[in-house]
Amino acid sequence: MELNDFLKNFANQFDETDPSEIKAETVYRDIEEWSSLIGLAILNMIAKKYDVKITPTEIKGTATVEDVYNLVQSKL
């Protein structure tokens, strides 16, 4: 799994945010469009594309997109 591919998949969960605004160091909860529904969509994307189950508690321990990527990497 490459970070750039993960960033694209992560950014695709947002409808109104320009994907170029989402970088590895982005604090995703600070994105104006962020909501709990997008959080669920991200968990679902991770499960489907990477076959990794992330719990809501685990994702709460992350801040940046790269933190989420590293969490997924640790479970591959």
PyMOL Python script that loads the backbone (N, CA, C, O; Angstrom):
from pymol import cmd

cmd.read_pdbstr("""\
ATOM      1  N   MET A   1       0.853  -1.178   0.000  1.00  0.00           N
ATOM      2  CA  MET A   1       0.000   0.000   0.000  1.00  0.00           C
ATOM      3  C   MET A   1       0.897   1.240   0.000  1.00  0.00           C
ATOM      4  O   MET A   1       1.785   1.388   0.841  1.00  0.00           O
ATOM      5  N   GLU A   2       0.646   2.105  -0.947  1.00  0.00           N
ATOM      6  CA  GLU A   2       1.408   3.347  -1.068  1.00  0.00           C
ATOM      7  C   GLU A   2       0.648   4.501  -0.423  1.00  0.00           C
ATOM      8  O   GLU A   2      -0.580   4.563  -0.489  1.00  0.00           O
ATOM      9  N   LEU A   3       1.386   5.409   0.197  1.00  0.00           N
ATOM     10  CA  LEU A   3       0.777   6.565   0.842  1.00  0.00           C
ATOM     11  C   LEU A   3      -0.029   7.397  -0.154  1.00  0.00           C
ATOM     12  O   LEU A   3      -1.135   7.834   0.165  1.00  0.00           O
ATOM     13  N   ASN A   4       0.508   7.622  -1.356  1.00  0.00           N
ATOM     14  CA  ASN A   4      -0.209   8.445  -2.343  1.00  0.00           C
ATOM     15  C   ASN A   4      -1.544   7.828  -2.734  1.00  0.00           C
ATOM     16  O   ASN A   4      -2.534   8.543  -2.888  1.00  0.00           O
ATOM     17  N   ASP A   5      -1.582   6.511  -2.895  1.00  0.00           N
ATOM     18  CA  ASP A   5      -2.851   5.840  -3.216  1.00  0.00           C
ATOM     19  C   ASP A   5      -3.832   5.973  -2.058  1.00  0.00           C
ATOM     20  O   ASP A   5      -5.021   6.219  -2.262  1.00  0.00           O
ATOM     21  N   PHE A   6      -3.321   5.809  -0.843  1.00  0.00           N
ATOM     22  CA  PHE A   6      -4.179   5.947   0.331  1.00  0.00           C
ATOM     23  C   PHE A   6      -4.746   7.361   0.411  1.00  0.00           C
ATOM     24  O   PHE A   6      -5.927   7.544   0.706  1.00  0.00           O
ATOM     25  N   LEU A   7      -3.900   8.364   0.147  1.00  0.00           N
ATOM     26  CA  LEU A   7      -4.364   9.760   0.166  1.00  0.00           C
ATOM     27  C   LEU A   7      -5.497   9.983  -0.833  1.00  0.00           C
ATOM     28  O   LEU A   7      -6.488  10.642  -0.519  1.00  0.00           O
ATOM     29  N   LYS A   8      -5.349   9.430  -2.039  1.00  0.00           N
ATOM     30  CA  LYS A   8      -6.405   9.567  -3.053  1.00  0.00           C
ATOM     31  C   LYS A   8      -7.698   8.923  -2.583  1.00  0.00           C
ATOM     32  O   LYS A   8      -8.769   9.520  -2.696  1.00  0.00           O
ATOM     33  N   ASN A   9      -7.605   7.704  -2.054  1.00  0.00           N
ATOM     34  CA  ASN A   9      -8.798   7.004  -1.576  1.00  0.00           C
ATOM     35  C   ASN A   9      -9.443   7.754  -0.405  1.00  0.00           C
ATOM     36  O   ASN A   9     -10.667   7.847  -0.317  1.00  0.00           O
ATOM     37  N   PHE A  10      -8.612   8.284   0.487  1.00  0.00           N
ATOM     38  CA  PHE A  10      -9.099   9.056   1.623  1.00  0.00           C
ATOM     39  C   PHE A  10      -9.821  10.308   1.119  1.00  0.00           C
ATOM     40  O   PHE A  10     -10.934  10.605   1.553  1.00  0.00           O
ATOM     41  N   ALA A  11      -9.187  11.032   0.210  1.00  0.00           N
ATOM     42  CA  ALA A  11      -9.751  12.282  -0.320  1.00  0.00           C
ATOM     43  C   ALA A  11     -11.049  12.034  -1.064  1.00  0.00           C
ATOM     44  O   ALA A  11     -11.927  12.897  -1.071  1.00  0.00           O
ATOM     45  N   ASN A  12     -11.193  10.876  -1.691  1.00  0.00           N
ATOM     46  CA  ASN A  12     -12.412  10.561  -2.442  1.00  0.00           C
ATOM     47  C   ASN A  12     -13.644  10.425  -1.551  1.00  0.00           C
ATOM     48  O   ASN A  12     -14.765  10.385  -2.059  1.00  0.00           O
ATOM     49  N   GLN A  13     -13.461  10.355  -0.257  1.00  0.00           N
ATOM     50  CA  GLN A  13     -14.599  10.252   0.662  1.00  0.00           C
ATOM     51  C   GLN A  13     -15.262  11.616   0.892  1.00  0.00           C
ATOM     52  O   GLN A  13     -16.356  11.697   1.450  1.00  0.00           O
ATOM     53  N   PHE A  14     -14.594  12.671   0.462  1.00  0.00           N
ATOM     54  CA  PHE A  14     -15.108  14.035   0.622  1.00  0.00           C
ATOM     55  C   PHE A  14     -15.687  14.509  -0.700  1.00  0.00           C
ATOM     56  O   PHE A  14     -15.048  14.373  -1.743  1.00  0.00           O
ATOM     57  N   ASP A  15     -16.890  15.063  -0.667  1.00  0.00           N
ATOM     58  CA  ASP A  15     -17.546  15.541  -1.886  1.00  0.00           C
ATOM     59  C   ASP A  15     -17.181  16.979  -2.233  1.00  0.00           C
ATOM     60  O   ASP A  15     -17.047  17.317  -3.410  1.00  0.00           O
ATOM     61  N   GLU A  16     -17.020  17.821  -1.231  1.00  0.00           N
ATOM     62  CA  GLU A  16     -16.872  19.246  -1.465  1.00  0.00           C
ATOM     63  C   GLU A  16     -15.445  19.764  -1.277  1.00  0.00           C
ATOM     64  O   GLU A  16     -15.161  20.926  -1.569  1.00  0.00           O
ATOM     65  N   THR A  17     -14.555  18.907  -0.792  1.00  0.00           N
ATOM     66  CA  THR A  17     -13.187  19.330  -0.523  1.00  0.00           C
ATOM     67  C   THR A  17     -12.299  18.930  -1.690  1.00  0.00           C
ATOM     68  O   THR A  17     -12.326  17.785  -2.140  1.00  0.00           O
ATOM     69  N   ASP A  18     -11.514  19.881  -2.176  1.00  0.00           N
ATOM     70  CA  ASP A  18     -10.581  19.602  -3.274  1.00  0.00           C
ATOM     71  C   ASP A  18      -9.551  18.584  -2.795  1.00  0.00           C
ATOM     72  O   ASP A  18      -8.899  18.801  -1.774  1.00  0.00           O
ATOM     73  N   PRO A  19      -9.398  17.476  -3.520  1.00  0.00           N
ATOM     74  CA  PRO A  19      -8.440  16.441  -3.102  1.00  0.00           C
ATOM     75  C   PRO A  19      -7.011  16.967  -2.900  1.00  0.00           C
ATOM     76  O   PRO A  19      -6.259  16.412  -2.100  1.00  0.00           O
ATOM     77  N   SER A  20      -6.637  18.018  -3.610  1.00  0.00           N
ATOM     78  CA  SER A  20      -5.283  18.558  -3.458  1.00  0.00           C
ATOM     79  C   SER A  20      -5.066  19.193  -2.083  1.00  0.00           C
ATOM     80  O   SER A  20      -3.926  19.416  -1.676  1.00  0.00           O
ATOM     81  N   GLU A  21      -6.151  19.482  -1.372  1.00  0.00           N
ATOM     82  CA  GLU A  21      -6.046  20.056  -0.030  1.00  0.00           C
ATOM     83  C   GLU A  21      -5.719  19.007   1.018  1.00  0.00           C
ATOM     84  O   GLU A  21      -5.308  19.348   2.127  1.00  0.00           O
ATOM     85  N   ILE A  22      -5.895  17.739   0.683  1.00  0.00           N
ATOM     86  CA  ILE A  22      -5.703  16.667   1.653  1.00  0.00           C
ATOM     87  C   ILE A  22      -4.323  16.063   1.438  1.00  0.00           C
ATOM     88  O   ILE A  22      -4.047  15.430   0.419  1.00  0.00           O
ATOM     89  N   LYS A  23      -3.472  16.277   2.422  1.00  0.00           N
ATOM     90  CA  LYS A  23      -2.088  15.807   2.370  1.00  0.00           C
ATOM     91  C   LYS A  23      -1.844  14.891   3.571  1.00  0.00           C
ATOM     92  O   LYS A  23      -2.697  14.778   4.450  1.00  0.00           O
ATOM     93  N   ALA A  24      -0.695  14.248   3.607  1.00  0.00           N
ATOM     94  CA  ALA A  24      -0.376  13.320   4.697  1.00  0.00           C
ATOM     95  C   ALA A  24      -0.458  14.013   6.057  1.00  0.00           C
ATOM     96  O   ALA A  24      -0.915  13.420   7.034  1.00  0.00           O
ATOM     97  N   GLU A  25      -0.016  15.269   6.116  1.00  0.00           N
ATOM     98  CA  GLU A  25       0.026  15.978   7.395  1.00  0.00           C
ATOM     99  C   GLU A  25      -1.294  16.684   7.748  1.00  0.00           C
ATOM    100  O   GLU A  25      -1.385  17.340   8.786  1.00  0.00           O
ATOM    101  N   THR A  26      -2.300  16.554   6.902  1.00  0.00           N
ATOM    102  CA  THR A  26      -3.592  17.192   7.145  1.00  0.00           C
ATOM    103  C   THR A  26      -4.256  16.595   8.392  1.00  0.00           C
ATOM    104  O   THR A  26      -4.374  15.378   8.527  1.00  0.00           O
ATOM    105  N   VAL A  27      -4.683  17.475   9.292  1.00  0.00           N
ATOM    106  CA  VAL A  27      -5.490  17.048  10.433  1.00  0.00           C
ATOM    107  C   VAL A  27      -6.919  16.945   9.895  1.00  0.00           C
ATOM    108  O   VAL A  27      -7.622  17.943   9.732  1.00  0.00           O
ATOM    109  N   TYR A  28      -7.318  15.704   9.629  1.00  0.00           N
ATOM    110  CA  TYR A  28      -8.553  15.504   8.870  1.00  0.00           C
ATOM    111  C   TYR A  28      -9.792  16.015   9.586  1.00  0.00           C
ATOM    112  O   TYR A  28     -10.761  16.388   8.924  1.00  0.00           O
ATOM    113  N   ARG A  29      -9.796  16.046  10.896  1.00  0.00           N
ATOM    114  CA  ARG A  29     -10.975  16.570  11.616  1.00  0.00           C
ATOM    115  C   ARG A  29     -11.115  18.087  11.459  1.00  0.00           C
ATOM    116  O   ARG A  29     -12.169  18.651  11.751  1.00  0.00           O
ATOM    117  N   ASP A  30     -10.045  18.742  10.995  1.00  0.00           N
ATOM    118  CA  ASP A  30     -10.084  20.187  10.764  1.00  0.00           C
ATOM    119  C   ASP A  30     -10.641  20.544   9.382  1.00  0.00           C
ATOM    120  O   ASP A  30     -10.878  21.717   9.094  1.00  0.00           O
ATOM    121  N   ILE A  31     -10.846  19.548   8.537  1.00  0.00           N
ATOM    122  CA  ILE A  31     -11.428  19.802   7.221  1.00  0.00           C
ATOM    123  C   ILE A  31     -12.872  20.246   7.443  1.00  0.00           C
ATOM    124  O   ILE A  31     -13.627  19.586   8.156  1.00  0.00           O
ATOM    125  N   GLU A  32     -13.246  21.348   6.839  1.00  0.00           N
ATOM    126  CA  GLU A  32     -14.572  21.930   7.064  1.00  0.00           C
ATOM    127  C   GLU A  32     -15.700  20.930   6.821  1.00  0.00           C
ATOM    128  O   GLU A  32     -16.706  20.938   7.531  1.00  0.00           O
ATOM    129  N   GLU A  33     -15.535  20.088   5.836  1.00  0.00           N
ATOM    130  CA  GLU A  33     -16.576  19.131   5.461  1.00  0.00           C
ATOM    131  C   GLU A  33     -16.645  17.906   6.392  1.00  0.00           C
ATOM    132  O   GLU A  33     -17.591  17.124   6.300  1.00  0.00           O
ATOM    133  N   TRP A  34     -15.671  17.731   7.271  1.00  0.00           N
ATOM    134  CA  TRP A  34     -15.598  16.551   8.131  1.00  0.00           C
ATOM    135  C   TRP A  34     -16.900  16.344   8.917  1.00  0.00           C
ATOM    136  O   TRP A  34     -17.479  17.289   9.453  1.00  0.00           O
ATOM    137  N   SER A  35     -17.335  15.097   8.969  1.00  0.00           N
ATOM    138  CA  SER A  35     -18.498  14.722   9.778  1.00  0.00           C
ATOM    139  C   SER A  35     -18.336  13.269  10.195  1.00  0.00           C
ATOM    140  O   SER A  35     -17.459  12.561   9.700  1.00  0.00           O
ATOM    141  N   SER A  36     -19.181  12.840  11.100  1.00  0.00           N
ATOM    142  CA  SER A  36     -19.134  11.443  11.528  1.00  0.00           C
ATOM    143  C   SER A  36     -19.490  10.508  10.378  1.00  0.00           C
ATOM    144  O   SER A  36     -19.010   9.375  10.329  1.00  0.00           O
ATOM    145  N   LEU A  37     -20.321  10.967   9.460  1.00  0.00           N
ATOM    146  CA  LEU A  37     -20.662  10.130   8.299  1.00  0.00           C
ATOM    147  C   LEU A  37     -19.453   9.924   7.392  1.00  0.00           C
ATOM    148  O   LEU A  37     -19.267   8.833   6.852  1.00  0.00           O
ATOM    149  N   ILE A  38     -18.649  10.933   7.220  1.00  0.00           N
ATOM    150  CA  ILE A  38     -17.429  10.775   6.434  1.00  0.00           C
ATOM    151  C   ILE A  38     -16.470   9.841   7.172  1.00  0.00           C
ATOM    152  O   ILE A  38     -15.774   9.040   6.548  1.00  0.00           O
ATOM    153  N   GLY A  39     -16.436   9.946   8.483  1.00  0.00           N
ATOM    154  CA  GLY A  39     -15.624   9.026   9.271  1.00  0.00           C
ATOM    155  C   GLY A  39     -16.027   7.579   9.031  1.00  0.00           C
ATOM    156  O   GLY A  39     -15.172   6.708   8.869  1.00  0.00           O
ATOM    157  N   LEU A  40     -17.324   7.327   9.009  1.00  0.00           N
ATOM    158  CA  LEU A  40     -17.809   5.973   8.718  1.00  0.00           C
ATOM    159  C   LEU A  40     -17.466   5.553   7.296  1.00  0.00           C
ATOM    160  O   LEU A  40     -17.118   4.398   7.052  1.00  0.00           O
ATOM    161  N   ALA A  41     -17.562   6.484   6.363  1.00  0.00           N
ATOM    162  CA  ALA A  41     -17.206   6.178   4.966  1.00  0.00           C
ATOM    163  C   ALA A  41     -15.729   5.816   4.861  1.00  0.00           C
ATOM    164  O   ALA A  41     -15.364   4.928   4.092  1.00  0.00           O
ATOM    165  N   ILE A  42     -14.885   6.489   5.619  1.00  0.00           N
ATOM    166  CA  ILE A  42     -13.451   6.182   5.607  1.00  0.00           C
ATOM    167  C   ILE A  42     -13.204   4.790   6.189  1.00  0.00           C
ATOM    168  O   ILE A  42     -12.423   4.016   5.637  1.00  0.00           O
ATOM    169  N   LEU A  43     -13.862   4.474   7.294  1.00  0.00           N
ATOM    170  CA  LEU A  43     -13.720   3.124   7.870  1.00  0.00           C
ATOM    171  C   LEU A  43     -14.171   2.068   6.873  1.00  0.00           C
ATOM    172  O   LEU A  43     -13.538   1.021   6.743  1.00  0.00           O
ATOM    173  N   ASN A  44     -15.256   2.339   6.176  1.00  0.00           N
ATOM    174  CA  ASN A  44     -15.773   1.402   5.176  1.00  0.00           C
ATOM    175  C   ASN A  44     -14.795   1.261   4.006  1.00  0.00           C
ATOM    176  O   ASN A  44     -14.548   0.152   3.532  1.00  0.00           O
ATOM    177  N   MET A  45     -14.244   2.376   3.544  1.00  0.00           N
ATOM    178  CA  MET A  45     -13.265   2.343   2.447  1.00  0.00           C
ATOM    179  C   MET A  45     -12.052   1.507   2.845  1.00  0.00           C
ATOM    180  O   MET A  45     -11.557   0.711   2.046  1.00  0.00           O
ATOM    181  N   ILE A  46     -11.578   1.682   4.063  1.00  0.00           N
ATOM    182  CA  ILE A  46     -10.415   0.929   4.542  1.00  0.00           C
ATOM    183  C   ILE A  46     -10.735  -0.566   4.576  1.00  0.00           C
ATOM    184  O   ILE A  46      -9.911  -1.393   4.185  1.00  0.00           O
ATOM    185  N   ALA A  47     -11.923  -0.900   5.042  1.00  0.00           N
ATOM    186  CA  ALA A  47     -12.319  -2.309   5.106  1.00  0.00           C
ATOM    187  C   ALA A  47     -12.404  -2.926   3.712  1.00  0.00           C
ATOM    188  O   ALA A  47     -11.943  -4.048   3.501  1.00  0.00           O
ATOM    189  N   LYS A  48     -12.987  -2.202   2.768  1.00  0.00           N
ATOM    190  CA  LYS A  48     -13.184  -2.751   1.419  1.00  0.00           C
ATOM    191  C   LYS A  48     -11.899  -2.777   0.593  1.00  0.00           C
ATOM    192  O   LYS A  48     -11.592  -3.784  -0.046  1.00  0.00           O
ATOM    193  N   LYS A  49     -11.149  -1.674   0.603  1.00  0.00           N
ATOM    194  CA  LYS A  49      -9.973  -1.583  -0.267  1.00  0.00           C
ATOM    195  C   LYS A  49      -8.747  -2.281   0.303  1.00  0.00           C
ATOM    196  O   LYS A  49      -7.908  -2.785  -0.443  1.00  0.00           O
ATOM    197  N   TYR A  50      -8.646  -2.309   1.631  1.00  0.00           N
ATOM    198  CA  TYR A  50      -7.427  -2.843   2.246  1.00  0.00           C
ATOM    199  C   TYR A  50      -7.685  -4.080   3.106  1.00  0.00           C
ATOM    200  O   TYR A  50      -6.750  -4.666   3.654  1.00  0.00           O
ATOM    201  N   ASP A  51      -8.949  -4.474   3.222  1.00  0.00           N
ATOM    202  CA  ASP A  51      -9.327  -5.639   4.017  1.00  0.00           C
ATOM    203  C   ASP A  51      -8.797  -5.538   5.449  1.00  0.00           C
ATOM    204  O   ASP A  51      -8.290  -6.505   6.018  1.00  0.00           O
ATOM    205  N   VAL A  52      -8.932  -4.336   6.009  1.00  0.00           N
ATOM    206  CA  VAL A  52      -8.479  -4.055   7.371  1.00  0.00           C
ATOM    207  C   VAL A  52      -9.649  -3.467   8.149  1.00  0.00           C
ATOM    208  O   VAL A  52     -10.319  -2.547   7.679  1.00  0.00           O
ATOM    209  N   LYS A  53      -9.884  -3.997   9.327  1.00  0.00           N
ATOM    210  CA  LYS A  53     -10.954  -3.483  10.177  1.00  0.00           C
ATOM    211  C   LYS A  53     -10.353  -2.541  11.217  1.00  0.00           C
ATOM    212  O   LYS A  53      -9.508  -2.933  12.020  1.00  0.00           O
ATOM    213  N   ILE A  54     -10.803  -1.310  11.182  1.00  0.00           N
ATOM    214  CA  ILE A  54     -10.381  -0.286  12.134  1.00  0.00           C
ATOM    215  C   ILE A  54     -11.603   0.046  12.990  1.00  0.00           C
ATOM    216  O   ILE A  54     -12.688   0.283  12.460  1.00  0.00           O
ATOM    217  N   THR A  55     -11.430   0.063  14.286  1.00  0.00           N
ATOM    218  CA  THR A  55     -12.545   0.392  15.171  1.00  0.00           C
ATOM    219  C   THR A  55     -12.630   1.907  15.351  1.00  0.00           C
ATOM    220  O   THR A  55     -11.640   2.616  15.169  1.00  0.00           O
ATOM    221  N   PRO A  56     -13.811   2.395  15.707  1.00  0.00           N
ATOM    222  CA  PRO A  56     -13.929   3.834  15.983  1.00  0.00           C
ATOM    223  C   PRO A  56     -12.968   4.288  17.091  1.00  0.00           C
ATOM    224  O   PRO A  56     -12.449   5.403  17.035  1.00  0.00           O
ATOM    225  N   THR A  57     -12.731   3.449  18.080  1.00  0.00           N
ATOM    226  CA  THR A  57     -11.797   3.801  19.148  1.00  0.00           C
ATOM    227  C   THR A  57     -10.385   3.969  18.602  1.00  0.00           C
ATOM    228  O   THR A  57      -9.672   4.890  18.999  1.00  0.00           O
ATOM    229  N   GLU A  58      -9.977   3.081  17.690  1.00  0.00           N
ATOM    230  CA  GLU A  58      -8.640   3.184  17.106  1.00  0.00           C
ATOM    231  C   GLU A  58      -8.487   4.458  16.292  1.00  0.00           C
ATOM    232  O   GLU A  58      -7.460   5.132  16.372  1.00  0.00           O
ATOM    233  N   ILE A  59      -9.509   4.791  15.509  1.00  0.00           N
ATOM    234  CA  ILE A  59      -9.394   5.986  14.666  1.00  0.00           C
ATOM    235  C   ILE A  59      -9.416   7.260  15.505  1.00  0.00           C
ATOM    236  O   ILE A  59      -8.861   8.279  15.095  1.00  0.00           O
ATOM    237  N   LYS A  60     -10.048   7.211  16.669  1.00  0.00           N
ATOM    238  CA  LYS A  60     -10.044   8.378  17.559  1.00  0.00           C
ATOM    239  C   LYS A  60      -8.641   8.709  18.040  1.00  0.00           C
ATOM    240  O   LYS A  60      -8.362   9.847  18.419  1.00  0.00           O
ATOM    241  N   GLY A  61      -7.756   7.715  18.026  1.00  0.00           N
ATOM    242  CA  GLY A  61      -6.379   7.928  18.448  1.00  0.00           C
ATOM    243  C   GLY A  61      -5.493   8.509  17.362  1.00  0.00           C
ATOM    244  O   GLY A  61      -4.286   8.646  17.558  1.00  0.00           O
ATOM    245  N   THR A  62      -6.070   8.852  16.223  1.00  0.00           N
ATOM    246  CA  THR A  62      -5.312   9.428  15.119  1.00  0.00           C
ATOM    247  C   THR A  62      -5.661  10.903  14.958  1.00  0.00           C
ATOM    248  O   THR A  62      -6.729  11.351  15.374  1.00  0.00           O
ATOM    249  N   ALA A  63      -4.749  11.645  14.352  1.00  0.00           N
ATOM    250  CA  ALA A  63      -5.011  13.070  14.110  1.00  0.00           C
ATOM    251  C   ALA A  63      -4.884  13.411  12.629  1.00  0.00           C
ATOM    252  O   ALA A  63      -5.724  14.119  12.073  1.00  0.00           O
ATOM    253  N   THR A  64      -3.825  12.902  11.994  1.00  0.00           N
ATOM    254  CA  THR A  64      -3.574  13.251  10.603  1.00  0.00           C
ATOM    255  C   THR A  64      -3.934  12.081   9.687  1.00  0.00           C
ATOM    256  O   THR A  64      -4.152  10.956  10.138  1.00  0.00           O
ATOM    257  N   VAL A  65      -3.989  12.377   8.410  1.00  0.00           N
ATOM    258  CA  VAL A  65      -4.244  11.322   7.423  1.00  0.00           C
ATOM    259  C   VAL A  65      -3.114  10.292   7.485  1.00  0.00           C
ATOM    260  O   VAL A  65      -3.357   9.092   7.356  1.00  0.00           O
ATOM    261  N   GLU A  66      -1.898  10.755   7.681  1.00  0.00           N
ATOM    262  CA  GLU A  66      -0.766   9.825   7.773  1.00  0.00           C
ATOM    263  C   GLU A  66      -0.885   8.917   8.998  1.00  0.00           C
ATOM    264  O   GLU A  66      -0.464   7.761   8.949  1.00  0.00           O
ATOM    265  N   ASP A  67      -1.448   9.422  10.089  1.00  0.00           N
ATOM    266  CA  ASP A  67      -1.687   8.574  11.266  1.00  0.00           C
ATOM    267  C   ASP A  67      -2.635   7.426  10.911  1.00  0.00           C
ATOM    268  O   ASP A  67      -2.421   6.286  11.325  1.00  0.00           O
ATOM    269  N   VAL A  68      -3.669   7.731  10.153  1.00  0.00           N
ATOM    270  CA  VAL A  68      -4.625   6.693   9.735  1.00  0.00           C
ATOM    271  C   VAL A  68      -3.917   5.699   8.822  1.00  0.00           C
ATOM    272  O   VAL A  68      -4.081   4.488   8.965  1.00  0.00           O
ATOM    273  N   TYR A  69      -3.136   6.213   7.890  1.00  0.00           N
ATOM    274  CA  TYR A  69      -2.355   5.352   6.989  1.00  0.00           C
ATOM    275  C   TYR A  69      -1.459   4.404   7.794  1.00  0.00           C
ATOM    276  O   TYR A  69      -1.423   3.203   7.524  1.00  0.00           O
ATOM    277  N   ASN A  70      -0.746   4.937   8.771  1.00  0.00           N
ATOM    278  CA  ASN A  70       0.150   4.119   9.590  1.00  0.00           C
ATOM    279  C   ASN A  70      -0.616   3.075  10.387  1.00  0.00           C
ATOM    280  O   ASN A  70      -0.135   1.957  10.569  1.00  0.00           O
ATOM    281  N   LEU A  71      -1.788   3.426  10.855  1.00  0.00           N
ATOM    282  CA  LEU A  71      -2.638   2.472  11.576  1.00  0.00           C
ATOM    283  C   LEU A  71      -3.033   1.314  10.652  1.00  0.00           C
ATOM    284  O   LEU A  71      -2.959   0.148  11.038  1.00  0.00           O
ATOM    285  N   VAL A  72      -3.451   1.650   9.437  1.00  0.00           N
ATOM    286  CA  VAL A  72      -3.823   0.620   8.466  1.00  0.00           C
ATOM    287  C   VAL A  72      -2.595  -0.243   8.142  1.00  0.00           C
ATOM    288  O   VAL A  72      -2.688  -1.470   8.095  1.00  0.00           O
ATOM    289  N   GLN A  73      -1.458   0.401   7.920  1.00  0.00           N
ATOM    290  CA  GLN A  73      -0.219  -0.323   7.616  1.00  0.00           C
ATOM    291  C   GLN A  73       0.120  -1.322   8.718  1.00  0.00           C
ATOM    292  O   GLN A  73       0.577  -2.430   8.437  1.00  0.00           O
ATOM    293  N   SER A  74      -0.104  -0.934   9.961  1.00  0.00           N
ATOM    294  CA  SER A  74       0.248  -1.797  11.088  1.00  0.00           C
ATOM    295  C   SER A  74      -0.633  -3.045  11.157  1.00  0.00           C
ATOM    296  O   SER A  74      -0.294  -4.016  11.834  1.00  0.00           O
ATOM    297  N   LYS A  75      -1.761  -3.009  10.453  1.00  0.00           N
ATOM    298  CA  LYS A  75      -2.692  -4.140  10.490  1.00  0.00           C
ATOM    299  C   LYS A  75      -2.629  -4.999   9.223  1.00  0.00           C
ATOM    300  O   LYS A  75      -3.335  -6.002   9.119  1.00  0.00           O
ATOM    301  N   LEU A  76      -1.797  -4.611   8.272  1.00  0.00           N
ATOM    302  CA  LEU A  76      -1.673  -5.404   7.042  1.00  0.00           C
ATOM    303  C   LEU A  76      -0.797  -6.619   7.261  1.00  0.00           C
ATOM    304  O   LEU A  76      -0.582  -7.400   6.334  1.00  0.00           O
TER     305      LEU A  76
END
""", "prot")
cmd.dss("prot")
cmd.show_as("cartoon", "prot")
cmd.util.cbc("prot")
cmd.orient("prot")
